Amino acid sequence: MRDIVMPDTEQATSTGTHPLDPLTAEEISTARKVLVDAGKVGENTRFPQVLPVEPDKADLRDYRDGDDFDRQVILTLLDLATGEAAEAVVSVGRAELVSFTALTTGEHPYGQPQYLFEEYALAEQIVKADPQWQAAMERRGITDTSLAFAAPLAPGAFGRADEVGRRVIRSLTFMRNFVGDNPWAHPVEGLIVHIDLTEQRVIRVEDAGDVPVPSAEGNFDAEHVGPARTSLKPIEITQPEGPSFTVDGSHVQWENWKLRVGFNAKEGLVLNNVTFRDGDEDRSVLHRASVPEMVVPYGDTSSTRFWISYFDAGEYLLGKNANSLTLGCDCLGVIHYFDAFVADDHGHPVKIPQVICMHEEDYGILWKHTELGKKPEVRRSRRLVISYFATVGNYDYGFFWYFYLDGTIEMEAKATGIVFAGASIPGEVNPHAPEVAPGVIAPVHQHLFCARLDVAIDGPDNTVEEAEVVRIPTGEANPHGNAFTFRRTPLETERAGRRKADTSVGRSWYVTNPGRRNQVGQPTAYQLIPQPGPTLMAQPGSSVASRAEFATEHLWVTRFDPAERFPAGDYPNQHVGDGIGKWTEADRGIDDTDIVLWHVFGPTHIPRPEDWPVMPVDYSGFLFKPHGFLDRNPALDLPDGASGSAGEGGSCCSSPG
């Protein structure tokens, strides 16, 4: 599944000009050199993860453009020969090693660094050289294995004696009919190879079942699909005067919005210091926003797949697997691209060009009213789109942040790619894996994303209130039976802040600033509006429920702690369970203080034939919307005919002549 291509290896030397800028090539190189000079890097040293250390909030408040700042980088080191791992913090400004800490990967609760790209190729070499695997393939009538694809997969954590404390990966096998064929269409069912990456050996081979390998092809490129339809007429998006946004380094300004665009190897796209202009004031909305983790648990009971539960950020690094985006394909319109640098397996900087796409989109009607006897008043909506895509094996994920003229922020995740396939007897019913093509099954699974919203509504001290609409029984308080009301309940501690969405009562959450009031005397606020689906379907006590505890609720609210960045912990790979569930056991107060919202969302996928051989985008997300943050509609002053369709001197809202 995790057949990942290294990004472009172009290097550059550049220096960040703001503490929230993404890491530069020069900073990554300096961090590595400091470790080399300190004697911490040998022939077998690799760098599974290299990330910026988030700057202290107090330092950011005091920072002024042009001030010196001390950028720090946190690097994970792995010794391929021994499996030993460590974590180093380096000041790249001072070129100093700040700390060096061994990771206790061999002790309970274990945990391993993220996988290296080179380990995927290594795993395939180990598999194909193994006599047991060769025999299993021969038993299926496959003697030429040159076209076989050994898909390396994170193993989960199940307490097996020959796996705990070791750097393990599993491999399933897929075939190709020819070079360039889509291997996911030809799964070799029931064949699982368990690999010790440090010792570079097969631990054991499981071989269950004799289901034939599906032979029908699942290719979807133009060469194999055939001539493209000719009925679609061109759509052109033009902005003859250029876009409405301005960009200065990582700083973006668009209409009333200001923010900084960041990127790192684990989370991918990060948004910082998001403010909305209200009169003469840039009012704070978010200190930081990202999607730092997601889990993809499978609901299949077979030995081939029961253990699958990918953590695409924590095990594989979403940002390191990001795509270079292309005009006309990934992005349409007048585009501004951001490049980014990540570290390769050896700790050297690698450029991912055009990794973030930013553009404007028309978004239909923002507001409209037609008063009797008067011309209609219509104003068109527009949104700023900031996005990136990551490909991790068979799945592709798009992360889109939308900023609207009325002060709304929307986050949308787009899941596409190829569903993870197994093989079956054609027509055989499987309650956990529907048939999507003859003899090809795709197990039920979930994509549960976790957004981290470091909120700052008019400043750092905020409170969360849960809101619901409430029915009133017919009686003295509701004599005609038509009445209903609403209630808002403060969430005062972290345990109280573990919540599930409930569409039957329209449950949502308000983030308020008790220290600032709007013109009607209420605390200023933003509303988190979920688009809820099921939370984690796995049973309590299961391995995945322990490891992905964050996915068992739609909302968590925690007191801000700079060490708490990833909801499944820093190293979920083979870890028995860490992260937000452990943090909230302290039950810290979350009222009128610096808080973080963690919102879980995403599709529960029961695959269908229409998802094969490539899946149309599945959308999920949420809204973060001003609710009493502003005193009136902030889009009243939009120009009549804002889309430009009326032409000079005209109006799209003029009465017909």
ZASETOR-919640 format. One line per field, with one value per residue (C-alpha): x, y, z; residue number from 1. Coordinates in nm, 3 decimals, m for minus. Each point is the difference from the previous one (the first is absolute). Layout:
# residues N
X = (X, ...)
Y = (Y, ...)
Z = (Z, ...)
nukol = (NUM, ...)
This chain:
# residues 657
X = (0.000, 0.274, 0.173, 0.139, 0.211, 0.272, m0.071, 0.215, 0.354, 0.072, 0.170, 0.023, 0.143, m0.242, m0.062, m0.332, m0.091, m0.271, m0.019, m0.308, 0.153, 0.044, 0.344, 0.246, 0.255, 0.278, m0.157, m0.044, 0.362, 0.125, m0.193, 0.155, 0.350, m0.030, m0.078, 0.284, 0.244, m0.128, 0.078, m0.365, m0.014, 0.163, m0.017, m0.320, m0.177, m0.325, m0.249, m0.360, m0.136, 0.125, m0.237, 0.015, m0.039, m0.304, 0.106, m0.113, m0.324, 0.142, 0.297, m0.236, m0.205, 0.316, 0.143, 0.025, 0.102, 0.377, 0.063, 0.250, m0.156, 0.140, m0.142, 0.016, m0.041, m0.098, 0.149, m0.066, 0.304, m0.004, 0.295, m0.083, 0.249, m0.125, m0.353, 0.091, m0.172, 0.043, m0.146, 0.219, m0.085, 0.234, 0.017, 0.077, 0.046, 0.278, 0.107, m0.019, m0.130, m0.262, m0.092, 0.043, m0.236, m0.013, m0.344, m0.103, m0.138, 0.087, m0.209, m0.372, m0.197, 0.253, m0.048, 0.225, 0.112, m0.176, 0.088, 0.277, m0.055, 0.295, m0.163, m0.280, 0.248, 0.187, m0.320, m0.073, 0.353, m0.035, m0.338, 0.103, 0.315, m0.190, m0.046, m0.332, m0.148, 0.134, m0.159, m0.333, 0.003, 0.096, m0.283, m0.232, 0.153, 0.211, 0.359, 0.103, m0.008, 0.180, m0.329, m0.102, m0.041, 0.066, m0.199, 0.158, m0.253, 0.015, m0.065, m0.204, 0.073, m0.123, 0.253, 0.151, 0.319, 0.202, m0.111, m0.006, 0.296, 0.109, m0.029, m0.257, m0.191, m0.250, m0.030, m0.290, 0.055, m0.155, 0.073, 0.031, m0.100, 0.268, 0.243, m0.201, m0.315, m0.204, 0.102, m0.287, m0.236, 0.180, 0.025, 0.157, m0.250, 0.104, 0.378, 0.156, 0.374, 0.120, 0.339, 0.261, 0.151, 0.298, 0.112, m0.118, m0.172, m0.343, m0.145, m0.270, m0.230, m0.375, m0.164, m0.375, m0.234, 0.018, m0.209, 0.104, 0.179, m0.243, 0.122, m0.221, 0.189, m0.079, 0.186, m0.154, 0.248, m0.092, 0.202, m0.213, m0.338, m0.012, m0.104, m0.118, m0.350, m0.026, m0.331, 0.149, 0.060, 0.292, m0.036, 0.240, 0.061, 0.166, 0.090, 0.125, 0.112, 0.161, m0.108, m0.130, 0.254, 0.353, 0.288, 0.316, 0.204, m0.233, m0.234, m0.329, m0.257, m0.335, m0.288, m0.046, 0.212, 0.367, 0.193, 0.331, 0.031, 0.223, 0.094, 0.184, 0.077, m0.255, m0.309, 0.044, m0.183, m0.013, m0.177, 0.131, m0.109, m0.339, m0.170, m0.311, m0.010, m0.284, 0.009, 0.351, 0.082, 0.146, m0.179, 0.148, m0.191, 0.253, 0.356, 0.062, m0.204, 0.095, m0.104, 0.279, m0.129, m0.242, m0.069, m0.134, m0.131, m0.136, m0.303, 0.105, 0.049, 0.226, 0.362, 0.098, m0.149, m0.127, 0.318, m0.015, m0.042, 0.225, 0.107, 0.087, 0.172, 0.154, 0.123, 0.063, 0.019, m0.269, 0.216, 0.297, m0.238, m0.151, m0.047, 0.137, m0.319, m0.072, m0.198, m0.311, 0.001, 0.025, m0.069, m0.203, 0.011, 0.262, 0.224, 0.268, 0.214, 0.214, 0.302, 0.114, 0.305, 0.000, 0.289, 0.072, 0.092, 0.360, m0.099, 0.073, m0.248, m0.235, m0.211, m0.364, m0.084, m0.352, m0.109, m0.267, m0.250, m0.182, m0.268, m0.341, m0.329, m0.341, m0.244, m0.344, m0.232, 0.123, m0.316, m0.305, m0.332, m0.269, m0.222, m0.337, 0.033, 0.378, 0.285, 0.147, 0.304, 0.243, 0.360, 0.207, 0.208, 0.364, 0.243, 0.375, 0.116, 0.325, 0.065, 0.241, m0.020, 0.186, 0.025, 0.062, m0.001, m0.335, m0.184, 0.024, m0.110, m0.072, m0.014, m0.182, m0.042, m0.257, m0.026, m0.325, m0.089, m0.247, 0.268, m0.065, 0.282, m0.065, 0.221, m0.064, 0.183, m0.020, 0.066, 0.064, 0.239, m0.043, m0.193, 0.209, m0.092, m0.008, m0.107, m0.303, m0.202, m0.218, m0.350, 0.096, m0.162, 0.235, m0.157, 0.326, 0.117, m0.247, 0.090, 0.092, 0.098, m0.025, 0.221, 0.127, m0.113, 0.064, m0.036, m0.215, 0.217, 0.007, 0.203, m0.001, 0.179, 0.086, 0.026, 0.190, m0.135, 0.214, m0.272, 0.056, m0.334, 0.099, 0.298, 0.132, m0.254, m0.307, m0.290, m0.198, m0.378, m0.202, m0.314, m0.319, m0.351, m0.261, m0.359, m0.257, m0.293, m0.342, m0.131, 0.021, 0.345, m0.111, m0.376, m0.017, 0.260, 0.212, 0.269, 0.356, 0.308, 0.374, 0.251, 0.374, 0.191, 0.358, 0.259, 0.217, 0.245, 0.175, m0.213, m0.312, 0.158, m0.017, m0.313, m0.188, m0.203, m0.377, m0.189, m0.339, 0.054, 0.232, 0.290, 0.289, 0.262, 0.067, 0.346, m0.050, 0.215, m0.154, 0.214, m0.147, m0.362, m0.180, m0.255, m0.283, 0.202, 0.096, 0.354, 0.153, 0.003, 0.063, m0.214, 0.144, m0.266, 0.066, m0.107, m0.006, 0.038, 0.075, 0.293, 0.234, m0.203, 0.252, m0.095, 0.136, 0.297, 0.108, 0.353, m0.108, m0.233, 0.295, 0.232, m0.251, m0.189, m0.032, m0.241, m0.250, m0.141, m0.096, 0.142, 0.273, 0.089, 0.336, 0.194, 0.284, 0.328, 0.276, 0.098, m0.348, 0.004, m0.104, m0.321, 0.133, 0.335, 0.330, 0.078, m0.319, 0.182, m0.019, m0.092, m0.264, m0.174, 0.089, m0.131, m0.311, m0.173, 0.301, 0.028, m0.361, 0.022, 0.150, m0.340, 0.153, m0.225, m0.092, m0.211, 0.125, 0.351, 0.224, m0.171, 0.023, m0.291, 0.053, m0.277, m0.041, m0.185, 0.006, m0.178, m0.085, 0.045, m0.199, 0.159, m0.218, 0.063, 0.005, 0.313, 0.191, 0.259, 0.056, m0.220, m0.188, 0.075, m0.169, m0.049, m0.006, 0.075, m0.138, m0.074, 0.145, m0.238, m0.026, m0.292, m0.010, 0.364, m0.109, m0.275, m0.156, 0.040, 0.360, m0.077, m0.243, 0.258, 0.063, m0.038, m0.316, 0.097, 0.310, 0.055, 0.078, m0.262, m0.195, 0.278, 0.119, m0.277, m0.254, m0.158, m0.103, m0.273, m0.164, m0.373, m0.093, m0.061)
Y = (0.000, 0.248, 0.021, 0.350, 0.200, 0.232, 0.367, 0.219, 0.016, 0.357, 0.187, 0.369, 0.223, 0.242, 0.147, 0.039, 0.357, m0.066, m0.252, m0.161, m0.046, m0.362, m0.151, 0.100, m0.219, 0.186, m0.066, m0.372, m0.024, 0.192, m0.224, m0.309, 0.151, 0.080, m0.367, m0.116, 0.231, m0.131, m0.358, m0.104, m0.102, m0.317, m0.206, m0.172, 0.310, 0.099, 0.280, m0.125, 0.340, 0.360, 0.272, 0.361, 0.060, 0.222, 0.343, 0.100, 0.198, 0.269, 0.044, 0.033, 0.267, 0.203, m0.062, 0.290, m0.021, 0.001, m0.132, m0.281, m0.335, m0.337, m0.267, m0.348, m0.329, m0.335, m0.302, m0.370, m0.220, m0.373, m0.239, m0.252, m0.254, m0.007, 0.142, 0.252, 0.336, 0.343, 0.347, 0.309, 0.369, 0.234, 0.379, 0.084, 0.367, m0.074, m0.323, m0.182, m0.335, 0.085, m0.353, m0.364, m0.260, m0.375, m0.136, m0.307, m0.193, m0.335, 0.057, 0.009, 0.185, m0.019, 0.212, 0.035, 0.294, 0.062, m0.217, 0.095, 0.001, m0.235, m0.252, m0.058, m0.118, m0.200, m0.177, m0.105, m0.137, m0.203, m0.138, m0.105, m0.173, m0.209, m0.370, m0.023, 0.285, m0.149, m0.333, 0.166, 0.173, m0.321, m0.181, 0.253, m0.075, 0.317, m0.085, 0.328, 0.250, 0.281, 0.189, m0.057, 0.302, m0.050, 0.276, 0.104, 0.081, 0.122, m0.298, 0.152, m0.116, m0.341, m0.105, m0.286, m0.113, 0.003, 0.357, 0.210, 0.231, m0.077, 0.204, m0.205, 0.039, m0.231, m0.063, m0.108, m0.104, 0.128, m0.099, 0.187, m0.141, 0.213, 0.278, 0.309, m0.197, 0.103, m0.260, 0.079, m0.181, m0.332, m0.076, m0.327, m0.078, m0.153, 0.043, 0.213, 0.041, 0.135, 0.172, 0.116, 0.305, 0.027, m0.360, 0.009, m0.336, m0.156, m0.075, m0.228, m0.053, m0.057, m0.170, m0.043, m0.095, m0.079, 0.276, 0.059, 0.325, 0.224, 0.043, 0.285, 0.325, 0.311, 0.264, 0.345, 0.212, 0.141, m0.263, m0.282, 0.171, 0.104, 0.322, 0.276, 0.137, 0.312, 0.136, 0.219, 0.356, 0.200, 0.202, 0.288, 0.185, 0.336, 0.289, 0.264, 0.231, m0.282, m0.156, 0.196, m0.148, 0.117, m0.221, 0.100, m0.311, m0.218, 0.289, 0.022, 0.276, m0.042, 0.239, 0.007, m0.309, m0.013, m0.319, m0.179, m0.316, m0.271, m0.353, m0.288, m0.363, m0.147, 0.220, 0.145, 0.332, 0.215, 0.335, 0.249, 0.332, 0.016, 0.338, 0.172, 0.375, 0.176, 0.374, 0.109, m0.316, m0.335, m0.229, m0.337, m0.318, m0.287, m0.020, m0.319, m0.251, m0.331, m0.361, m0.172, m0.357, m0.239, m0.370, m0.247, m0.303, m0.300, m0.202, m0.333, m0.309, m0.186, m0.071, 0.204, 0.325, m0.006, 0.178, 0.289, 0.345, 0.250, 0.324, 0.191, 0.287, m0.182, m0.308, 0.131, 0.384, 0.173, 0.299, m0.205, m0.182, 0.321, 0.052, 0.271, 0.161, 0.082, 0.285, m0.120, m0.332, 0.052, 0.375, 0.216, 0.377, 0.260, m0.191, 0.081, m0.301, m0.053, m0.230, m0.190, m0.188, m0.326, m0.225, m0.322, m0.325, 0.120, 0.336, 0.206, 0.263, m0.094, 0.254, m0.075, 0.266, 0.142, m0.204, 0.250, 0.158, 0.326, 0.161, 0.168, m0.163, 0.144, m0.161, 0.103, 0.230, 0.141, 0.197, 0.114, 0.173, 0.129, 0.266, 0.060, 0.278, 0.022, m0.159, m0.317, 0.043, m0.286, m0.047, m0.293, m0.209, m0.075, m0.211, m0.029, m0.361, m0.128, m0.370, m0.288, m0.370, m0.296, m0.349, m0.282, m0.329, m0.067, 0.299, 0.370, 0.268, 0.365, 0.250, 0.321, 0.305, 0.253, 0.360, 0.183, 0.369, m0.029, m0.115, m0.374, m0.257, m0.343, m0.307, m0.269, m0.331, m0.175, m0.374, m0.161, m0.250, m0.378, m0.199, m0.268, m0.325, m0.367, m0.305, m0.224, m0.260, 0.203, 0.043, m0.112, 0.219, 0.148, 0.215, 0.190, 0.045, 0.062, m0.106, 0.301, m0.198, m0.371, m0.176, 0.331, 0.105, 0.322, m0.013, 0.242, 0.264, 0.354, 0.314, 0.191, 0.333, 0.206, 0.377, 0.193, 0.351, 0.209, 0.259, 0.363, 0.179, 0.361, m0.128, m0.312, m0.042, m0.177, m0.216, m0.273, m0.030, m0.289, 0.116, m0.196, 0.078, m0.110, m0.117, 0.133, m0.230, 0.139, 0.165, 0.326, 0.080, m0.099, 0.043, m0.039, m0.277, 0.195, 0.135, m0.115, 0.161, m0.050, m0.045, 0.047, m0.194, 0.092, m0.280, 0.068, m0.291, m0.227, m0.303, 0.208, 0.106, m0.351, 0.026, m0.166, 0.183, m0.050, 0.111, m0.064, 0.308, 0.192, m0.027, 0.239, 0.178, 0.369, 0.129, 0.323, 0.273, 0.087, 0.312, 0.169, 0.081, 0.078, 0.281, m0.212, m0.078, m0.358, m0.146, 0.004, m0.350, m0.235, m0.312, m0.341, m0.167, m0.372, m0.211, m0.313, m0.360, m0.302, 0.015, m0.300, m0.317, m0.236, m0.135, 0.142, m0.205, m0.076, 0.086, 0.275, 0.156, 0.032, 0.138, 0.234, 0.112, 0.347, m0.149, m0.113, 0.354, 0.278, 0.270, 0.026, 0.322, 0.022, 0.267, 0.114, m0.183, 0.047, m0.367, m0.116, 0.032, m0.342, m0.164, m0.358, 0.096, 0.078, m0.359, m0.204, m0.257, m0.325, 0.198, m0.162, 0.332, 0.362, 0.348, 0.192, m0.260, m0.004, 0.378, 0.058, m0.236, 0.297, 0.172, 0.345, 0.304, 0.135, 0.301, 0.348, m0.117, m0.095, m0.304, m0.228, m0.165, m0.339, m0.083, m0.347, m0.044, m0.212, m0.266, m0.354, m0.174, m0.297, m0.044, m0.023, m0.103, 0.369, 0.038, m0.233, 0.019, 0.354, 0.164, 0.328, 0.251, m0.059, 0.334, 0.070, 0.295, 0.271, 0.373, 0.253, 0.291, 0.339, 0.009, 0.332, 0.060, 0.291, 0.253, m0.031, m0.168, 0.081, m0.038, 0.291, 0.208, m0.247, 0.168, m0.052, m0.243, m0.116, m0.284, 0.250, m0.155, 0.323, 0.185, 0.355, 0.228, m0.281, m0.201, m0.361, 0.123, 0.258, m0.026, m0.128, 0.281)
Z = (0.000, 0.085, m0.337, 0.041, m0.244, 0.127, m0.067, m0.222, 0.139, m0.108, 0.284, 0.078, 0.269, 0.156, 0.340, 0.174, 0.083, 0.260, 0.287, m0.159, m0.346, m0.115, 0.038, m0.269, m0.174, 0.180, 0.341, m0.068, m0.117, 0.304, 0.240, m0.158, 0.006, 0.371, 0.068, m0.224, 0.180, 0.334, m0.105, m0.007, m0.367, m0.132, m0.317, 0.113, 0.135, m0.163, 0.068, 0.006, 0.103, m0.006, 0.121, 0.115, 0.373, 0.044, 0.131, 0.347, m0.001, 0.228, m0.233, m0.296, 0.176, 0.057, m0.347, m0.243, m0.364, m0.027, 0.352, 0.037, 0.089, 0.096, m0.227, 0.147, m0.184, 0.150, m0.176, 0.047, m0.059, m0.070, m0.011, m0.269, 0.135, 0.359, m0.018, 0.269, m0.032, 0.152, m0.016, m0.035, 0.028, m0.186, 0.003, m0.362, 0.079, 0.250, m0.176, 0.336, 0.120, 0.265, 0.106, m0.098, 0.147, m0.061, m0.091, 0.199, m0.294, 0.158, 0.313, 0.067, m0.143, m0.287, m0.313, m0.304, m0.212, m0.328, m0.299, m0.238, m0.373, m0.042, 0.234, m0.251, m0.261, 0.264, 0.108, m0.359, m0.042, 0.321, m0.106, m0.349, 0.128, 0.254, m0.087, 0.188, m0.201, m0.322, 0.088, 0.078, m0.336, m0.181, 0.173, m0.164, m0.338, m0.009, m0.084, m0.161, 0.287, m0.180, m0.031, 0.362, 0.227, 0.372, 0.172, 0.334, 0.272, 0.360, 0.228, 0.282, 0.354, 0.116, 0.262, m0.199, 0.167, m0.321, m0.081, 0.316, 0.027, m0.356, m0.316, m0.189, m0.322, m0.173, m0.369, m0.216, m0.359, m0.322, m0.358, m0.329, m0.337, m0.167, 0.083, 0.090, 0.085, 0.307, 0.261, 0.241, m0.240, 0.053, 0.374, 0.113, 0.273, 0.333, m0.036, 0.275, 0.056, 0.336, m0.017, 0.250, m0.171, 0.232, m0.043, m0.362, 0.023, m0.022, 0.342, m0.135, m0.297, 0.023, m0.295, 0.033, m0.280, m0.367, m0.152, m0.363, m0.076, m0.193, m0.356, m0.126, m0.033, 0.203, m0.198, m0.025, m0.195, m0.340, m0.185, 0.141, 0.037, m0.364, m0.172, 0.233, m0.044, m0.215, 0.133, 0.276, m0.115, 0.145, 0.319, 0.038, 0.326, m0.052, 0.228, m0.245, 0.279, 0.198, 0.328, 0.300, 0.240, 0.073, 0.113, 0.187, 0.072, 0.206, 0.086, m0.189, m0.004, m0.173, 0.058, 0.381, 0.062, 0.097, 0.075, m0.040, m0.207, 0.146, m0.096, 0.162, m0.077, 0.241, m0.004, m0.345, m0.028, 0.316, 0.041, 0.254, 0.151, m0.173, 0.047, m0.139, m0.059, 0.182, m0.060, 0.093, 0.196, m0.109, 0.243, 0.091, m0.093, m0.002, 0.126, m0.198, m0.201, m0.161, m0.049, 0.195, m0.008, m0.161, 0.043, m0.257, 0.193, m0.190, 0.108, m0.153, 0.218, m0.242, 0.090, m0.304, 0.129, 0.360, 0.118, m0.247, 0.154, m0.172, 0.167, m0.313, 0.182, 0.295, m0.186, m0.353, 0.016, m0.204, m0.087, m0.116, m0.236, m0.141, m0.374, m0.224, m0.131, m0.363, m0.154, m0.182, 0.183, 0.376, m0.009, m0.236, m0.037, 0.091, 0.237, 0.253, 0.093, 0.308, m0.011, 0.308, 0.123, 0.191, 0.102, m0.186, 0.176, 0.038, 0.149, m0.311, m0.122, m0.281, m0.183, m0.076, m0.258, m0.016, 0.300, 0.110, m0.238, 0.080, m0.213, 0.005, m0.097, m0.072, 0.243, m0.115, 0.194, 0.331, 0.071, m0.194, 0.053, m0.233, 0.155, m0.166, m0.256, 0.027, m0.191, 0.149, 0.222, m0.058, 0.104, m0.119, 0.234, m0.056, 0.196, 0.037, m0.041, 0.153, m0.063, m0.042, m0.094, 0.145, m0.149, 0.245, m0.188, m0.163, 0.150, m0.082, 0.244, m0.073, 0.285, m0.091, 0.223, m0.119, 0.121, m0.073, m0.025, 0.291, 0.246, m0.032, m0.017, m0.147, 0.005, m0.261, m0.039, m0.335, m0.005, m0.336, m0.159, m0.005, 0.259, 0.170, m0.172, 0.089, m0.196, 0.033, m0.187, m0.240, 0.138, 0.351, 0.269, 0.259, 0.277, 0.052, m0.361, m0.285, m0.350, m0.217, m0.312, m0.080, 0.253, 0.146, 0.347, 0.192, 0.380, 0.195, 0.164, 0.135, m0.071, 0.327, m0.019, 0.306, m0.038, 0.265, 0.052, 0.233, 0.042, 0.089, m0.021, 0.071, 0.196, 0.172, 0.283, m0.130, 0.121, m0.180, 0.026, m0.139, m0.179, m0.072, m0.112, 0.254, m0.046, 0.247, 0.093, m0.076, 0.314, 0.188, m0.143, m0.352, m0.024, m0.380, m0.030, m0.245, 0.233, 0.036, 0.144, 0.032, 0.277, 0.032, 0.263, 0.093, m0.014, 0.303, 0.016, m0.248, 0.084, m0.058, m0.329, m0.148, m0.213, m0.284, m0.262, m0.008, m0.309, 0.166, 0.218, m0.234, 0.242, m0.064, 0.207, 0.058, 0.079, 0.190, 0.150, 0.337, 0.015, m0.307, m0.079, m0.323, m0.042, 0.146, 0.312, m0.080, 0.004, m0.346, m0.148, m0.289, m0.052, m0.091, m0.215, m0.055, m0.295, 0.214, m0.102, 0.216, 0.239, 0.026, m0.060, 0.162, 0.340, 0.328, 0.109, m0.356, m0.105, m0.236, 0.259, 0.237, m0.266, m0.164, 0.308, m0.152, m0.257, 0.265, 0.041, m0.241, 0.227, 0.261, 0.178, 0.173, 0.182, m0.226, 0.052, m0.259, 0.035, m0.106, m0.379, m0.130, 0.127, m0.024, 0.152, m0.167, m0.106, m0.055, m0.217, 0.205, 0.311, 0.220, 0.065, 0.068, m0.052, 0.078, 0.218, 0.232, 0.006, 0.100, 0.296, 0.186, m0.045, m0.017, 0.006, m0.345, 0.096, m0.097, m0.082, m0.292, m0.156, m0.302, m0.182, m0.163, m0.244, m0.153, m0.329, m0.311, m0.203, 0.099, m0.331, m0.121, m0.343, m0.311, m0.362, m0.096, 0.213, m0.233, m0.148, 0.129, 0.258, m0.056, 0.275, 0.335, 0.181, 0.372, 0.225, 0.226, 0.029, 0.244, m0.021, 0.176, 0.242, 0.179, m0.084, m0.222, 0.059, m0.345, m0.339, m0.101, m0.371, m0.037, m0.185, m0.282, m0.340, m0.200, m0.275, 0.190, m0.244, m0.277, m0.228, m0.041, m0.179, 0.058, 0.116, 0.013, 0.277, 0.027, 0.231, m0.229, m0.057, m0.348, m0.251)
nukol = (1, 2, 3, 4, 5, 6, 7, 8, 9, 10, 11, 12, 13, 14, 15, 16, 17, 18, 19, 20, 21, 22, 23, 24, 25, 26, 27, 28, 29, 30, 31, 32, 33, 34, 35, 36, 37, 38, 39, 40, 41, 42, 43, 44, 45, 46, 47, 48, 49, 50, 51, 52, 53, 54, 55, 56, 57, 58, 59, 60, 61, 62, 63, 64, 65, 66, 67, 68, 69, 70, 71, 72, 73, 74, 75, 76, 77, 78, 79, 80, 81, 82, 83, 84, 85, 86, 87, 88, 89, 90, 91, 92, 93, 94, 95, 96, 97, 98, 99, 100, 101, 102, 103, 104, 105, 106, 107, 108, 109, 110, 111, 112, 113, 114, 115, 116, 117, 118, 119, 120, 121, 122, 123, 124, 125, 126, 127, 128, 129, 130, 131, 132, 133, 134, 135, 136, 137, 138, 139, 140, 141, 142, 143, 144, 145, 146, 147, 148, 149, 150, 151, 152, 153, 154, 155, 156, 157, 158, 159, 160, 161, 162, 163, 164, 165, 166, 167, 168, 169, 170, 171, 172, 173, 174, 175, 176, 177, 178, 179, 180, 181, 182, 183, 184, 185, 186, 187, 188, 189, 190, 191, 192, 193, 194, 195, 196, 197, 198, 199, 200, 201, 202, 203, 204, 205, 206, 207, 208, 209, 210, 211, 212, 213, 214, 215, 216, 217, 218, 219, 220, 221, 222, 223, 224, 225, 226, 227, 228, 229, 230, 231, 232, 233, 234, 235, 236, 237, 238, 239, 240, 241, 242, 243, 244, 245, 246, 247, 248, 249, 250, 251, 252, 253, 254, 255, 256, 257, 258, 259, 260, 261, 262, 263, 264, 265, 266, 267, 268, 269, 270, 271, 272, 273, 274, 275, 276, 277, 278, 279, 280, 281, 282, 283, 284, 285, 286, 287, 288, 289, 290, 291, 292, 293, 294, 295, 296, 297, 298, 299, 300, 301, 302, 303, 304, 305, 306, 307, 308, 309, 310, 311, 312, 313, 314, 315, 316, 317, 318, 319, 320, 321, 322, 323, 324, 325, 326, 327, 328, 329, 330, 331, 332, 333, 334, 335, 336, 337, 338, 339, 340, 341, 342, 343, 344, 345, 346, 347, 348, 349, 350, 351, 352, 353, 354, 355, 356, 357, 358, 359, 360, 361, 362, 363, 364, 365, 366, 367, 368, 369, 370, 371, 372, 373, 374, 375, 376, 377, 378, 379, 380, 381, 382, 383, 384, 385, 386, 387, 388, 389, 390, 391, 392, 393, 394, 395, 396, 397, 398, 399, 400, 401, 402, 403, 404, 405, 406, 407, 408, 409, 410, 411, 412, 413, 414, 415, 416, 417, 418, 419, 420, 421, 422, 423, 424, 425, 426, 427, 428, 429, 430, 431, 432, 433, 434, 435, 436, 437, 438, 439, 440, 441, 442, 443, 444, 445, 446, 447, 448, 449, 450, 451, 452, 453, 454, 455, 456, 457, 458, 459, 460, 461, 462, 463, 464, 465, 466, 467, 468, 469, 470, 471, 472, 473, 474, 475, 476, 477, 478, 479, 480, 481, 482, 483, 484, 485, 486, 487, 488, 489, 490, 491, 492, 493, 494, 495, 496, 497, 498, 499, 500, 501, 502, 503, 504, 505, 506, 507, 508, 509, 510, 511, 512, 513, 514, 515, 516, 517, 518, 519, 520, 521, 522, 523, 524, 525, 526, 527, 528, 529, 530, 531, 532, 533, 534, 535, 536, 537, 538, 539, 540, 541, 542, 543, 544, 545, 546, 547, 548, 549, 550, 551, 552, 553, 554, 555, 556, 557, 558, 559, 560, 561, 562, 563, 564, 565, 566, 567, 568, 569, 570, 571, 572, 573, 574, 575, 576, 577, 578, 579, 580, 581, 582, 583, 584, 585, 586, 587, 588, 589, 590, 591, 592, 593, 594, 595, 596, 597, 598, 599, 600, 601, 602, 603, 604, 605, 606, 607, 608, 609, 610, 611, 612, 613, 614, 615, 616, 617, 618, 619, 620, 621, 622, 623, 624, 625, 626, 627, 628, 629, 630, 631, 632, 633, 634, 635, 636, 637, 638, 639, 640, 641, 642, 643, 644, 645, 646, 647, 648, 649, 650, 651, 652, 653, 654, 655, 656, 657)
